[in-house]
Structures are given as C-alpha cells and as structure tokens.
Amino acid sequence: MTLGWTEIILGVLSLLGGCGWFVSGRKYKQEVDSLKADVRQKEMELGKDYVKEWRAYIAEPLQREVGELRDEVKQLRNAIQRIDRCPHRDHCPVYDGLRQQAMSND
C-alpha cells in the first residue's frame, strides 16, 4: 500500500491543524489566567481605594469628633467639680438642673 501525494498532504495538514488547535488552547488558557490575574489586581486596588476613602471620609472625621467630645466632657467635668467651691451654688439654676436630672435618671 502506497500513499499518494494527496494523502500525505492531507495527513500533514491534519497534523498541523491538530498542533495549531493544541497551541491555541494553551494560548487561550494563558489569556484566561492573565485576565484572572488582572481582575485580582484590580480588586486589590479597589480594596485599597475603599480603605483610603473609608479612612478619609469616615474614620478620620469620627476620630476628630471623638477628640472634640472628650475635650467637651473634660471641660464639663471640670466645671461640675468647681461648683462645690462656688459661693452661689445654693441658688445656681445650672446646679439645680444637674441635680434634678441626676435624680430623674436614678
């Protein structure tokens, strides 16, 4: 049995086509892996951006506000402690209001 030129050419073309399909499959897999890596990188960048924005718009303003509230509470505490030394405390409406509020909370 001898092979004709046509059969040899068809065999070679089939072999080349199979190799091309195999190579294109590997290339497709590489492209998919590359796209997955790009998506992961973008997700990390978005996560970093989210953290930066959260700090800038939520955490830092809250920290400032808490600091201001601490200062105000400290001033109020100092003022309340000075009431005991005030000569007008028996007739002080602020002191009376604080006492009434303390009694209503108990």
C-alpha beads as a LAMMPS data file, in Angstrom:
LAMMPS data file: protein, C-alpha beads

106 atoms
105 bonds

1 atom types
1 bond types

-500.0 500.0 xlo xhi
-500.0 500.0 ylo yhi
-500.0 500.0 zlo zhi

Masses

1 110.0

Atoms # bond

1 1 1 0.000 0.000 0.000
2 1 1 1.477 3.246 -1.068
3 1 1 0.384 6.662 -0.048
4 1 1 -0.346 9.209 -2.658
5 1 1 0.681 12.825 -2.514
6 1 1 -2.821 13.820 -1.662
7 1 1 -2.951 11.554 1.353
8 1 1 0.459 12.730 2.582
9 1 1 -0.515 16.393 2.209
10 1 1 -3.841 15.785 3.990
11 1 1 -2.021 13.949 6.791
12 1 1 0.476 16.795 7.223
13 1 1 -2.297 19.384 7.178
14 1 1 -4.261 17.391 9.759
15 1 1 -1.179 17.149 11.947
16 1 1 -0.511 20.880 11.651
17 1 1 -4.165 21.664 12.354
18 1 1 -4.093 19.496 15.487
19 1 1 -0.917 21.211 16.683
20 1 1 -2.461 24.602 15.982
21 1 1 -5.549 23.688 17.980
22 1 1 -3.352 22.485 20.867
23 1 1 -1.241 25.671 20.780
24 1 1 -4.321 27.904 20.548
25 1 1 -5.830 26.062 23.544
26 1 1 -2.697 26.765 25.578
27 1 1 -2.746 30.367 24.402
28 1 1 -6.413 30.669 25.439
29 1 1 -5.590 29.262 28.884
30 1 1 -2.729 31.761 29.241
31 1 1 -5.033 34.626 28.268
32 1 1 -7.658 33.491 30.782
33 1 1 -5.023 33.220 33.519
34 1 1 -3.737 36.676 32.611
35 1 1 -7.261 38.125 32.781
36 1 1 -7.840 36.471 36.170
37 1 1 -4.594 37.996 37.457
38 1 1 -5.694 41.420 36.142
39 1 1 -9.045 41.083 37.914
40 1 1 -7.347 40.128 41.193
41 1 1 -5.006 43.118 40.873
42 1 1 -7.919 45.473 40.199
43 1 1 -9.850 44.041 43.153
44 1 1 -6.836 44.717 45.390
45 1 1 -6.556 48.264 44.049
46 1 1 -10.279 48.816 44.621
47 1 1 -9.904 47.447 48.136
48 1 1 -7.025 49.840 48.810
49 1 1 -9.022 52.737 47.377
50 1 1 -12.021 51.751 49.514
51 1 1 -9.863 51.687 52.656
52 1 1 -8.357 55.099 51.820
53 1 1 -11.782 56.624 51.218
54 1 1 -13.199 54.992 54.368
55 1 1 -10.367 56.478 56.407
56 1 1 -10.698 59.895 54.791
57 1 1 -14.482 60.222 54.911
58 1 1 -15.464 58.124 57.948
59 1 1 -12.648 57.164 60.318
60 1 1 -10.719 60.430 60.484
61 1 1 -13.802 62.655 60.926
62 1 1 -15.065 60.304 63.643
63 1 1 -11.694 60.420 65.390
64 1 1 -11.763 64.238 65.312
65 1 1 -15.318 64.288 66.635
66 1 1 -14.483 61.846 69.439
67 1 1 -11.495 64.005 70.367
68 1 1 -13.699 67.103 70.463
69 1 1 -16.290 65.269 72.585
70 1 1 -13.576 64.186 75.026
71 1 1 -12.434 67.787 75.376
72 1 1 -16.008 68.961 75.960
73 1 1 -16.646 66.245 78.567
74 1 1 -13.391 67.170 80.305
75 1 1 -14.441 70.840 80.408
76 1 1 -17.885 69.885 81.727
77 1 1 -16.366 67.629 84.374
78 1 1 -14.044 70.429 85.491
79 1 1 -16.955 72.883 85.631
80 1 1 -19.039 70.480 87.725
81 1 1 -16.133 69.955 90.124
82 1 1 -15.806 73.753 90.575
83 1 1 -19.468 74.003 91.634
84 1 1 -18.531 72.849 95.150
85 1 1 -16.265 75.917 95.574
86 1 1 -18.765 78.400 94.143
87 1 1 -20.297 80.771 96.735
88 1 1 -23.547 80.936 94.678
89 1 1 -24.145 77.213 94.374
90 1 1 -27.158 77.203 96.688
91 1 1 -29.077 79.384 94.192
92 1 1 -27.458 78.186 90.942
93 1 1 -30.058 77.132 88.333
94 1 1 -27.472 75.061 86.448
95 1 1 -26.520 73.131 89.586
96 1 1 -30.205 72.605 90.437
97 1 1 -30.864 71.361 86.910
98 1 1 -27.985 68.896 87.130
99 1 1 -29.243 67.617 90.497
100 1 1 -32.798 67.182 89.188
101 1 1 -31.504 65.402 86.085
102 1 1 -29.389 63.057 88.232
103 1 1 -32.413 62.252 90.404
104 1 1 -34.640 61.536 87.381
105 1 1 -32.005 59.175 85.896
106 1 1 -31.835 57.097 89.100

Bonds

1 1 1 2
2 1 2 3
3 1 3 4
4 1 4 5
5 1 5 6
6 1 6 7
7 1 7 8
8 1 8 9
9 1 9 10
10 1 10 11
11 1 11 12
12 1 12 13
13 1 13 14
14 1 14 15
15 1 15 16
16 1 16 17
17 1 17 18
18 1 18 19
19 1 19 20
20 1 20 21
21 1 21 22
22 1 22 23
23 1 23 24
24 1 24 25
25 1 25 26
26 1 26 27
27 1 27 28
28 1 28 29
29 1 29 30
30 1 30 31
31 1 31 32
32 1 32 33
33 1 33 34
34 1 34 35
35 1 35 36
36 1 36 37
37 1 37 38
38 1 38 39
39 1 39 40
40 1 40 41
41 1 41 42
42 1 42 43
43 1 43 44
44 1 44 45
45 1 45 46
46 1 46 47
47 1 47 48
48 1 48 49
49 1 49 50
50 1 50 51
51 1 51 52
52 1 52 53
53 1 53 54
54 1 54 55
55 1 55 56
56 1 56 57
57 1 57 58
58 1 58 59
59 1 59 60
60 1 60 61
61 1 61 62
62 1 62 63
63 1 63 64
64 1 64 65
65 1 65 66
66 1 66 67
67 1 67 68
68 1 68 69
69 1 69 70
70 1 70 71
71 1 71 72
72 1 72 73
73 1 73 74
74 1 74 75
75 1 75 76
76 1 76 77
77 1 77 78
78 1 78 79
79 1 79 80
80 1 80 81
81 1 81 82
82 1 82 83
83 1 83 84
84 1 84 85
85 1 85 86
86 1 86 87
87 1 87 88
88 1 88 89
89 1 89 90
90 1 90 91
91 1 91 92
92 1 92 93
93 1 93 94
94 1 94 95
95 1 95 96
96 1 96 97
97 1 97 98
98 1 98 99
99 1 99 100
100 1 100 101
101 1 101 102
102 1 102 103
103 1 103 104
104 1 104 105
105 1 105 106
